Amino acid sequence: MTQWEYQVAPIPLHNEALMLNNFGQDGWELVAIHTNAQGGLVAFLKKQKA
């Protein structure tokens, strides 16, 4: 059975792609992105446990 670890991270509005690409280089896959109550973005990411 595949096991996953998860991360929730705020994403700055001025360099979203840079932040998401950095997570991707570390093996994280974007699952969802939502706007928080303050209007900022929050990314939900996962990667397979080693």
DSSP file (Angstrom, degrees, kcal/mol; ACC not computed):
  #  RESIDUE AA STRUCTURE BP1 BP2  ACC     N-H-->O    O-->H-N    N-H-->O    O-->H-N    TCO  KAPPA ALPHA  PHI   PSI    X-CA   Y-CA   Z-CA
    1    1 A M              0   0    0      0, 0.0     2,-0.2     0, 0.0     0, 0.0   0.000 360.0 360.0 360.0 133.2    0.0    0.0    0.0
    2    2 A T        -     0   0    0     46,-0.0     2,-0.4     1,-0.0    46,-0.0  -0.524 360.0-154.7 -72.1 133.8    1.3    3.4   -0.9
    3    3 A Q        -     0   0    0     -2,-0.2    46,-2.6    46,-0.2     2,-0.3  -0.918  10.0-162.4-112.3 140.4    1.9    5.7    2.0
    4    4 A W  E     -A   48   0A   0     -2,-0.4     2,-0.4    44,-0.3    44,-0.2  -0.850  12.3-152.1-119.9 152.0    1.9    9.5    1.6
    5    5 A E  E     -A   47   0A   0     42,-2.7    42,-2.0    -2,-0.3     2,-0.3  -0.932  21.3-150.1-116.6 152.0    3.1   12.5    3.6
    6    6 A Y  E     -A   46   0A   0     -2,-0.4     2,-0.3    40,-0.2    40,-0.2  -0.851  12.2-168.7-125.0 154.3    1.3   15.8    3.3
    7    7 A Q  E     -A   45   0A   0     38,-2.2    38,-3.0    -2,-0.3     2,-0.5  -0.998   8.9-158.0-141.7 141.2    2.2   19.4    3.6
    8    8 A V  E     +A   44   0A   0     -2,-0.3    36,-0.2    36,-0.2    -2,-0.0  -0.988  24.8 174.5-117.3 125.9    0.1   22.6    3.8
    9    9 A A  E     -A   43   0A   0     34,-2.5    34,-3.4    -2,-0.5     2,-0.2  -0.993  32.2-123.0-139.3 136.6    1.9   25.7    2.8
   10   10 A P  E     -A   42   0A   0      0, 0.0    32,-0.2     0, 0.0    -2,-0.0  -0.540  27.0-147.9 -71.3 143.2    1.1   29.4    2.3
   11   11 A I  E     -A   41   0A   0     30,-2.5    30,-0.8    -2,-0.2     5,-0.1  -0.961  14.1-126.0-117.8 117.4    1.9   30.6   -1.3
   12   12 A P    >   -     0   0    0      0, 0.0     3,-0.9     0, 0.0     7,-0.2  -0.349  16.0-133.4 -61.5 139.2    3.0   34.3   -1.7
   13   13 A L  T 3  S+     0   0    0      1,-0.2     3,-0.4     2,-0.1    -2,-0.0   0.684  98.7  58.8 -70.5 -18.1    0.9   36.0   -4.3
   14   14 A H  T 3  S+     0   0    0      1,-0.2    -1,-0.2     2,-0.1     3,-0.1   0.630 119.2  22.1 -91.1 -11.8    3.9   37.6   -6.1
   15   15 A N    <>  +     0   0    0     -3,-0.9     4,-1.9     1,-0.1    -1,-0.2  -0.278  68.2 147.0-149.4  59.4    5.7   34.4   -7.0
   16   16 A E  H  > S+     0   0    0     -3,-0.4     4,-2.6     1,-0.2     5,-0.2   0.924  75.5  50.3 -60.2 -48.5    3.3   31.5   -7.0
   17   17 A A  H  > S+     0   0    0      1,-0.2     4,-2.7     2,-0.2     5,-0.2   0.894 108.6  52.4 -62.3 -41.3    5.0   29.5   -9.8
   18   18 A L  H  > S+     0   0    0      2,-0.2     4,-2.1     1,-0.2    -1,-0.2   0.937 111.7  45.8 -60.3 -47.4    8.5   29.8   -8.2
   19   19 A M  H  X S+     0   0    0     -4,-1.9     4,-2.1     1,-0.2    -2,-0.2   0.932 114.7  46.7 -62.1 -47.0    7.2   28.4   -4.9
   20   20 A L  H  X S+     0   0    0     -4,-2.6     4,-2.4     1,-0.2    -1,-0.2   0.879 111.3  51.9 -66.0 -37.5    5.3   25.6   -6.5
   21   21 A N  H  X S+     0   0    0     -4,-2.7     4,-2.3    -5,-0.2    -1,-0.2   0.884 107.6  53.1 -64.6 -37.7    8.2   24.7   -8.7
   22   22 A N  H  X S+     0   0    0     -4,-2.1     4,-1.1    -5,-0.2    -2,-0.2   0.922 109.9  47.4 -63.2 -43.3   10.5   24.5   -5.7
   23   23 A F  H ><>S+     0   0    0     -4,-2.1     5,-2.4     1,-0.2     3,-0.6   0.924 110.7  52.9 -61.6 -43.4    8.1   22.1   -4.0
   24   24 A G  H ><5S+     0   0    0     -4,-2.4     3,-1.7     1,-0.2    -2,-0.2   0.878 104.2  54.9 -60.4 -39.8    7.9   20.1   -7.2
   25   25 A Q  H 3<5S+     0   0    0     -4,-2.3    -1,-0.2     1,-0.3    -2,-0.2   0.784 105.7  54.3 -64.4 -26.3   11.7   19.8   -7.3
   26   26 A D  T <<5S-     0   0    0     -4,-1.1    -1,-0.3    -3,-0.6    -2,-0.2   0.347 128.0 -99.3 -89.2   6.6   11.6   18.4   -3.7
   27   27 A G  T < 5S+     0   0    0     -3,-1.7     2,-0.3     1,-0.3    21,-0.3   0.471  76.4 140.4  94.6   2.4    9.1   15.7   -4.8
   28   28 A W      < -     0   0    0     -5,-2.4     2,-0.5    -6,-0.2    -1,-0.3  -0.604  37.9-152.4 -82.9 140.2    5.9   17.3   -3.7
   29   29 A E  E     -B   46   0A   0     17,-3.3    17,-2.2    -2,-0.3     2,-0.4  -0.943  20.0-120.6-111.4 130.5    2.8   17.1   -5.9
   30   30 A L  E     +B   45   0A   0     -2,-0.5    15,-0.2    15,-0.2     3,-0.1  -0.561  33.1 172.8 -71.2 124.9    0.1   19.8   -5.7
   31   31 A V  E     -     0   0A   0     13,-3.3     2,-0.3     1,-0.4    14,-0.2   0.813  63.9 -17.5 -98.3 -43.9   -3.2   18.3   -4.7
   32   32 A A  E     -B   44   0A   0     12,-1.6    12,-3.0     2,-0.0    -1,-0.4  -0.983  50.8-150.2-158.5 158.7   -5.3   21.4   -4.2
   33   33 A I  E     +B   43   0A   0     -2,-0.3     2,-0.3    10,-0.2    10,-0.2  -0.996  21.1 178.3-137.7 134.2   -4.9   25.2   -3.8
   34   34 A H  E     -B   42   0A   0      8,-2.5     8,-2.8    -2,-0.4     2,-0.5  -0.897  30.7-115.3-133.1 159.3   -7.4   27.3   -1.9
   35   35 A T  E     -B   41   0A   0     -2,-0.3     6,-0.2     6,-0.2     2,-0.1  -0.838  34.2-141.6 -92.8 129.9   -7.9   30.9   -0.9
   36   36 A N    >   -     0   0    0      4,-3.2     3,-1.9    -2,-0.5    -1,-0.0  -0.246  32.8 -90.4 -84.1 179.2   -7.8   31.5    2.9
   37   37 A A  T 3  S+     0   0    0      1,-0.3    -1,-0.1     2,-0.1    -2,-0.0   0.763 127.0  53.6 -62.4 -26.3   -9.9   33.9    4.8
   38   38 A Q  T 3  S-     0   0    0      2,-0.1    -1,-0.3     1,-0.0     3,-0.1   0.440 122.0-103.9 -88.9   0.1   -7.4   36.7    4.4
   39   39 A G  S <  S+     0   0    0     -3,-1.9    -2,-0.1     1,-0.3     2,-0.1   0.446  80.6 125.9  93.3   1.0   -7.3   36.3    0.6
   40   40 A G        -     0   0    0      1,-0.1    -4,-3.2    -5,-0.0     2,-0.3  -0.402  61.6-106.0 -87.2 168.4   -4.0   34.5    0.4
   41   41 A L  E     -AB  11  35A   0    -30,-0.8   -30,-2.5    -6,-0.2     2,-0.4  -0.739  26.0-166.1 -96.9 142.9   -3.3   31.2   -1.3
   42   42 A V  E     -AB  10  34A   0     -8,-2.8    -8,-2.5    -2,-0.3     2,-0.4  -0.995   9.2-152.4-128.3 125.4   -2.7   27.9    0.6
   43   43 A A  E     -AB   9  33A   0    -34,-3.4   -34,-2.5    -2,-0.4     2,-0.5  -0.800   2.5-155.1-100.6 139.0   -1.3   24.9   -1.2
   44   44 A F  E     +AB   8  32A   0    -12,-3.0   -13,-3.3    -2,-0.4   -12,-1.6  -0.967  25.1 177.3-111.4 119.7   -2.0   21.3   -0.2
   45   45 A L  E     -AB   7  30A   0    -38,-3.0   -38,-2.2    -2,-0.5     2,-0.3  -0.823  13.7-169.2-125.6 158.5    0.8   19.0   -1.3
   46   46 A K  E     -AB   6  29A   0    -17,-2.2   -17,-3.3    -2,-0.3     2,-0.3  -0.981   4.4-180.0-142.8 155.7    1.7   15.3   -1.0
   47   47 A K  E     -A    5   0A   0    -42,-2.0   -42,-2.7    -2,-0.3     2,-0.1  -0.978  38.4 -95.6-151.3 153.5    4.6   13.0   -1.7
   48   48 A Q  E     -A    4   0A   0     -2,-0.3   -44,-0.3   -21,-0.3     2,-0.1  -0.435  43.9-111.8 -69.1 136.6    5.2    9.3   -1.3
   49   49 A K              0   0    0    -46,-2.6   -46,-0.2    -2,-0.1    -1,-0.1  -0.430 360.0 360.0 -67.0 141.9    6.9    8.3    1.9
   50   50 A A              0   0    0     -2,-0.1    -1,-0.1    -3,-0.1    -2,-0.1   0.456 360.0 360.0 -79.4 360.0   10.4    7.0    1.3
